[in-house]
Amino acid sequence: MPFLAQHPVLRLVASPQHLWRTLSLGIKTIWLHKLRSFLTALGVVFGVASVVAMTVLTAEVGGVGGTRRPTAWSRLRGWC
């Protein structure tokens, strides 16, 4: 931490007052822009869910790391 104490800009960034100010500004911004915050969170949820779903489906048909045999549903879809 001696380097942070000597550097003029990093000393201000590492201060507890700066951290509190940054957190309070972030919370205020989220509170003021509720719709944008909700849509962003919804996009993250859908993005994570789609990655998980694609990982499960590719593992189902023997993709990356897939060790299970194809099911009737994947045979119907023509994946194997």
C-alpha positions in Angstrom: 0.0 0.0 0.0 2.9 2.4 0.2 2.7 3.0 -3.6 -1.0 3.9 -3.3 -0.2 6.4 -0.5 2.4 8.1 -2.7 0.6 8.3 -6.0 -1.6 11.4 -6.2 -4.5 9.9 -8.2 -4.5 6.4 -6.8 -4.5 7.8 -3.3 -7.8 9.4 -3.9 -9.3 6.4 -5.6 -8.3 4.1 -2.8 -9.9 6.2 -0.1 -13.0 5.1 1.8 -14.7 8.3 1.0 -14.3 7.7 -2.7 -15.6 4.2 -2.4 -18.7 5.3 -0.5 -19.3 8.1 -3.0 -19.1 5.7 -5.9 -21.4 3.1 -4.3 -24.0 5.8 -3.4 -23.9 7.2 -6.9 -24.4 3.7 -8.4 -27.3 3.0 -6.1 -28.9 6.3 -7.0 -28.5 5.7 -10.7 -30.1 2.3 -10.5 -33.0 3.7 -8.4 -33.5 6.6 -10.9 -33.4 4.4 -14.0 -35.6 1.5 -12.9 -36.8 0.3 -16.3 -33.2 0.3 -17.7 -31.9 -1.5 -14.7 -34.8 -4.1 -14.9 -34.2 -4.7 -18.6 -30.4 -5.1 -18.0 -31.0 -7.6 -15.2 -33.5 -9.4 -17.4 -31.0 -9.6 -20.3 -28.4 -11.0 -17.9 -30.8 -13.7 -16.7 -31.8 -14.7 -20.3 -28.2 -14.7 -21.4 -27.1 -17.0 -18.6 -30.1 -19.2 -19.1 -29.4 -19.6 -22.8 -25.8 -20.5 -22.2 -26.8 -23.1 -19.7 -29.5 -24.5 -22.0 -27.0 -24.7 -24.9 -24.5 -26.4 -22.8 -27.0 -29.0 -21.6 -28.2 -29.6 -25.2 -24.7 -30.0 -26.6 -23.7 -32.3 -23.8 -26.9 -34.3 -24.5 -25.8 -35.2 -28.0 -22.2 -35.9 -27.2 -20.8 -32.4 -27.7 -18.1 -30.9 -25.6 -17.7 -33.1 -22.5 -20.8 -35.1 -23.4 -20.8 -38.6 -22.1 -24.5 -39.4 -22.1 -26.3 -41.3 -24.9 -28.8 -39.4 -27.1 -32.3 -39.4 -25.9 -35.5 -40.0 -28.0 -36.1 -36.2 -28.0 -32.7 -35.5 -29.5 -33.2 -38.3 -32.1 -36.5 -36.7 -33.0 -34.9 -33.4 -33.6 -32.3 -35.1 -35.9 -29.3 -34.2 -33.8 -27.8 -37.7 -33.9 
